[in-house]
Structure formats: structure tokens, C-alpha cells
Amino acid sequence: MPVRSAPPADVVALARTVLAAAHGLSAPAARAALVAMAQDRGWPVTRCAEFVVATVGGKASR
């Protein structure tokens, strides 16, 4: 059975929500933080969003 992944827009939205909640940011500030994080790493925004979501998922399962 193939693994299903969320659409990139959903992953980016979830990552922005996580950043906003974790750091008390507004929605535009969370988006800017995600873009800056991606630029710092040289990754596309969607890849950085996947990383943020995976990191939170990993911590939640401990």
C-alpha cells in the first residue's frame, strides 16, 4: 500500500500553526519565520515545513 502524504499547502499551513503556537507569533510572522528558516538552510519552504512538522511529531511521540 502506498504511503499517502499531505498536500504541500496543508503541511506548510500546519508548520505555520506550530510556529505561531510555539513562539506566540502572528500568522504573518510565523510565515516569515518559516521562509527565513528555509532560506537559512537552503531548502524549499515546503521541505522546511515538513521538517518542522516531523520534529514536532517526533517530540510528541516520546
MDTraj code that builds the backbone (N, CA, C; nanometers):
import mdtraj as md
import numpy as np

residues = "MET PRO VAL ARG SER ALA PRO PRO ALA ASP VAL VAL ALA LEU ALA ARG THR VAL LEU ALA ALA ALA HIS GLY LEU SER ALA PRO ALA ALA ARG ALA ALA LEU VAL ALA MET ALA GLN ASP ARG GLY TRP PRO VAL THR ARG CYS ALA GLU PHE VAL VAL ALA THR VAL GLY GLY LYS ALA SER ARG".split()
xyz = np.array([
    [0.0841, -0.1166, 0.0000],
    [0.0000, 0.0000, 0.0000],
    [0.0898, 0.1245, 0.0000],
    [0.0659, 0.2178, -0.0916],
    [0.1491, 0.3379, -0.0979],
    [0.1248, 0.4287, 0.0236],
    [0.2304, 0.4976, 0.0612],
    [0.2202, 0.5919, 0.1720],
    [0.1602, 0.7211, 0.1200],
    [0.0613, 0.7701, 0.1893],
    [-0.0014, 0.8962, 0.1498],
    [0.0597, 1.0087, 0.2311],
    [0.0838, 1.1180, 0.1660],
    [0.1338, 1.2346, 0.2369],
    [0.0354, 1.3490, 0.2167],
    [0.0400, 1.4415, 0.3077],
    [-0.0491, 1.5571, 0.2988],
    [-0.0047, 1.6478, 0.1846],
    [-0.1006, 1.7187, 0.1257],
    [-0.0626, 1.8151, 0.0215],
    [0.0337, 1.9194, 0.0787],
    [0.1275, 1.9674, -0.0027],
    [0.2261, 2.0639, 0.0470],
    [0.1638, 2.1863, 0.1145],
    [0.0535, 2.2359, 0.0613],
    [-0.0102, 2.3533, 0.1222],
    [-0.0572, 2.3233, 0.2639],
    [-0.1059, 2.2008, 0.2880],
    [-0.1507, 2.1629, 0.4219],
    [-0.0327, 2.1522, 0.5179],
    [0.0775, 2.1003, 0.4704],
    [0.1967, 2.0858, 0.5547],
    [0.2510, 2.2235, 0.5916],
    [0.2543, 2.3145, 0.4956],
    [0.3028, 2.4497, 0.5221],
    [0.2099, 2.5193, 0.6215],
    [0.0804, 2.5036, 0.6051],
    [-0.0158, 2.5653, 0.6980],
    [0.0026, 2.5093, 0.8386],
    [0.0231, 2.3787, 0.8495],
    [0.0437, 2.3176, 0.9805],
    [0.1736, 2.3669, 1.0436],
    [0.2789, 2.3776, 0.9655],
    [0.4058, 2.4279, 1.0172],
    [0.3921, 2.5717, 1.0661],
    [0.3184, 2.6545, 0.9921],
    [0.2959, 2.7927, 1.0370],
    [0.2170, 2.7955, 1.1670],
    [0.1197, 2.7076, 1.1804],
    [0.0410, 2.6996, 1.3032],
    [0.1288, 2.6578, 1.4204],
    [0.2153, 2.5600, 1.3972],
    [0.3068, 2.5134, 1.5021],
    [0.3994, 2.6261, 1.5450],
    [0.4590, 2.6952, 1.4489],
    [0.5495, 2.8050, 1.4817],
    [0.4765, 2.9168, 1.5557],
    [0.3562, 2.9480, 1.5124],
    [0.2793, 3.0539, 1.5774],
    [0.2478, 3.0162, 1.7217],
    [0.2051, 2.8937, 1.7435],
    [0.1699, 2.8493, 1.8785],
    [0.2927, 2.8371, 1.9684],
    [0.4001, 2.7831, 1.9150],
    [0.5198, 2.7591, 1.9961],
    [0.5908, 2.8884, 2.0354],
    [0.5830, 2.9882, 1.9503],
    [0.6585, 3.1106, 1.9747],
    [0.5702, 3.2333, 1.9946],
    [0.4391, 3.2141, 1.9970],
    [0.3480, 3.3257, 2.0179],
    [0.3505, 3.4271, 1.9048],
    [0.3678, 3.3775, 1.7826],
    [0.3771, 3.4659, 1.6660],
    [0.2408, 3.4867, 1.6013],
    [0.2264, 3.5976, 1.5324],
    [0.1090, 3.6185, 1.4492],
    [0.1247, 3.5309, 1.3251],
    [0.0170, 3.5155, 1.2499],
    [0.0234, 3.4332, 1.1281],
    [0.1264, 3.4867, 1.0283],
    [0.1290, 3.6181, 1.0004],
    [0.2307, 3.6683, 0.9074],
    [0.3736, 3.6501, 0.9605],
    [0.3918, 3.6652, 1.0908],
    [0.5253, 3.6477, 1.1489],
    [0.5680, 3.5009, 1.1417],
    [0.4753, 3.4087, 1.1609],
    [0.5071, 3.2659, 1.1511],
    [0.5459, 3.2302, 1.0082],
    [0.4759, 3.2889, 0.9114],
    [0.5106, 3.2641, 0.7706],
    [0.6504, 3.3175, 0.7412],
    [0.6797, 3.4380, 0.7881],
    [0.8112, 3.4972, 0.7664],
    [0.9204, 3.4136, 0.8338],
    [0.8917, 3.3608, 0.9516],
    [0.9892, 3.2769, 1.0216],
    [1.0157, 3.1488, 0.9434],
    [0.9108, 3.0894, 0.8883],
    [0.9270, 2.9671, 0.8104],
    [1.0093, 2.9934, 0.6841],
    [0.9819, 3.1036, 0.6168],
    [1.0564, 3.1396, 0.4964],
    [1.2031, 3.1660, 0.5312],
    [1.2269, 3.2384, 0.6400],
    [1.3644, 3.2677, 0.6814],
    [1.4389, 3.1397, 0.7182],
    [1.3702, 3.0489, 0.7871],
    [1.4315, 2.9213, 0.8256],
    [1.4702, 2.8414, 0.7007],
    [1.3821, 2.8402, 0.6026],
    [1.4102, 2.7685, 0.4780],
    [1.5290, 2.8314, 0.4042],
    [1.5326, 2.9633, 0.4003],
    [1.6430, 3.0315, 0.3319],
    [1.7756, 3.0048, 0.4020],
    [1.7741, 3.0043, 0.5346],
    [1.8965, 2.9773, 0.6109],
    [1.9529, 2.8392, 0.5800],
    [1.8644, 2.7437, 0.5572],
    [1.9069, 2.6063, 0.5314],
    [1.9273, 2.5768, 0.3831],
    [1.8824, 2.6692, 0.2985],
    [1.8924, 2.6471, 0.1549],
    [1.7920, 2.5451, 0.1044],
    [1.6797, 2.5340, 0.1747],
    [1.5745, 2.4383, 0.1389],
    [1.4546, 2.5121, 0.0823],
    [1.3721, 2.4413, 0.0049],
    [1.2421, 2.4980, -0.0321],
    [1.1552, 2.5103, 0.0944],
    [1.0622, 2.6015, 0.0927],
    [0.9750, 2.6226, 0.2088],
    [0.8983, 2.4953, 0.2431],
    [0.8530, 2.4219, 0.1432],
    [0.7768, 2.3003, 0.1720],
    [0.8624, 2.1969, 0.2451],
    [0.9902, 2.1853, 0.2088],
    [1.0794, 2.0908, 0.2775],
    [1.1025, 2.1338, 0.4219],
    [1.1194, 2.2607, 0.4422],
    [1.1393, 2.3120, 0.5778],
    [1.0121, 2.2892, 0.6608],
    [0.8962, 2.3091, 0.6003],
    [0.7697, 2.2856, 0.6700],
    [0.7573, 2.1383, 0.7088],
    [0.7967, 2.0484, 0.6192],
    [0.7944, 1.9051, 0.6510],
    [0.8852, 1.8753, 0.7699],
    [1.0002, 1.9404, 0.7745],
    [1.0945, 1.9225, 0.8842],
    [1.0344, 1.9688, 1.0171],
    [0.9699, 2.0849, 1.0162],
    [0.9070, 2.1382, 1.1384],
    [0.7998, 2.0424, 1.1873],
    [0.7141, 1.9970, 1.0977],
    [0.6055, 1.9068, 1.1358],
    [0.6602, 1.7736, 1.1850],
    [0.7612, 1.7201, 1.1183],
    [0.8207, 1.5924, 1.1602],
    [0.8870, 1.6048, 1.2971],
    [0.9504, 1.7176, 1.3217],
    [1.0166, 1.7385, 1.4509],
    [0.9144, 1.7418, 1.5633],
    [0.8071, 1.8115, 1.5423],
    [0.7015, 1.8184, 1.6443],
    [0.6406, 1.6803, 1.6637],
    [0.6185, 1.6090, 1.5564],
    [0.5639, 1.4733, 1.5670],
    [0.6565, 1.3820, 1.6436],
    [0.7865, 1.3950, 1.6230],
    [0.8833, 1.3123, 1.6930],
    [0.8859, 1.3413, 1.8420],
    [0.8754, 1.4675, 1.8776],
    [0.8763, 1.5046, 2.0192],
    [0.7475, 1.4616, 2.0876],
    [0.6376, 1.4674, 2.0147],
    [0.5089, 1.4321, 2.0739],
    [0.4995, 1.2826, 2.1023],
    [0.5744, 1.2016, 2.0300],
    [0.5637, 1.0566, 2.0471],
    [0.6544, 1.0032, 2.1591],
    [0.7339, 1.0864, 2.2181],
    [0.8242, 1.0403, 2.3234],
    [0.7524, 1.0114, 2.4520],
])
top = md.Topology()
chain = top.add_chain()
for i, resn in enumerate(residues, 1):
    res = top.add_residue(resn, chain, resSeq=i)
    for name in ("N", "CA", "C"):
        top.add_atom(name, md.element.get_by_symbol(name[0]), res)
traj = md.Trajectory(xyz[None], top)
